[in-house]
Amino acid sequence: MNAHHPIRPTDPALLHLTLRQLTALIVELRTEGREFGLLWPSVSPGEIDLQGRRLIDIGNIPASTLVNLLAVLRAYKRIRDARP
């Protein structure tokens, strides 16, 4: 996962994410995003679309959006914390 090279919704690696792993990513997004005002109390792993991709229930976004948002938040924090 890299903020400069986002994961595409069709990436086969996302097909292997379990509900438990997606839930952990959602918890991490809530924790990391709280500082930036990103509050999604009702987010949960959603259904699976016709291509077999897991959706996240914030309006049925692909799991890749969740992973990419976490990557951007982590990269920003890493750069911010590295400054003197």
C-alpha positions as CSV (number, residue, x, y, z in Angstrom):
1,M,0.0,0.0,0.0
2,N,1.5,3.3,-1.1
3,A,-0.1,6.7,-1.4
4,H,1.7,7.4,-4.7
5,H,0.5,4.1,-6.3
6,P,-3.1,3.6,-5.4
7,I,-4.7,0.2,-5.4
8,R,-7.4,-0.3,-8.2
9,P,-10.8,-1.6,-7.3
10,T,-10.1,-4.6,-9.6
11,D,-6.8,-5.6,-7.8
12,P,-7.0,-9.3,-7.1
13,A,-5.4,-8.9,-3.7
14,L,-8.6,-7.3,-2.5
15,L,-10.6,-10.4,-3.2
16,H,-8.8,-12.2,-0.3
17,L,-9.7,-9.6,2.4
18,T,-11.9,-11.2,5.0
19,L,-14.6,-9.4,7.0
20,R,-12.4,-9.4,10.0
21,Q,-9.5,-7.7,8.0
22,L,-11.9,-5.1,6.5
23,T,-13.3,-4.4,10.0
24,A,-9.8,-3.9,11.3
25,L,-9.1,-1.4,8.4
26,I,-12.3,0.4,9.2
27,V,-11.3,0.7,12.9
28,E,-7.9,2.0,11.8
29,L,-9.5,4.5,9.4
30,R,-11.7,5.8,12.3
31,T,-8.7,6.1,14.5
32,E,-6.4,7.7,12.0
33,G,-9.1,9.9,10.5
34,R,-10.5,11.3,13.7
35,E,-7.7,13.9,13.9
36,F,-8.7,15.2,10.5
37,G,-12.4,15.3,11.2
38,L,-13.1,12.1,9.2
39,L,-15.9,10.5,11.2
40,W,-17.9,7.6,9.9
41,P,-19.7,5.9,12.8
42,S,-21.9,3.6,10.7
43,V,-19.2,2.2,8.3
44,S,-19.2,-1.5,8.0
45,P,-18.1,-4.2,5.5
46,G,-20.8,-4.4,2.9
47,E,-21.9,-6.8,0.2
48,I,-20.0,-8.3,-2.7
49,D,-20.6,-7.0,-6.2
50,L,-21.0,-9.0,-9.3
51,Q,-17.2,-9.1,-10.0
52,G,-16.6,-10.6,-6.5
53,R,-15.2,-7.3,-5.0
54,R,-16.1,-6.5,-1.4
55,L,-17.8,-3.2,-0.9
56,I,-17.7,-1.0,2.1
57,D,-21.0,0.3,3.3
58,I,-20.6,4.1,3.1
59,G,-22.6,4.2,0.0
60,N,-21.0,1.0,-1.3
61,I,-17.5,2.2,-2.1
62,P,-14.9,-0.5,-3.2
63,A,-12.5,-1.7,-0.5
64,S,-9.7,-0.2,-2.5
65,T,-11.0,3.3,-1.6
66,L,-10.7,2.5,2.1
67,V,-7.2,1.1,1.6
68,N,-6.1,4.1,-0.5
69,L,-7.5,6.6,2.0
70,L,-5.6,4.9,4.8
71,A,-2.4,5.1,2.7
72,V,-2.8,8.8,2.1
73,L,-3.4,9.5,5.8
74,R,-0.4,7.5,6.8
75,A,1.8,9.2,4.2
76,Y,0.7,12.6,5.4
77,K,1.3,11.8,9.1
78,R,4.7,10.4,8.3
79,I,5.8,13.5,6.4
80,R,4.3,15.8,9.0
81,D,6.0,14.0,11.9
82,A,9.4,14.0,10.1
83,R,9.5,17.8,9.9
84,P,11.7,19.5,12.6
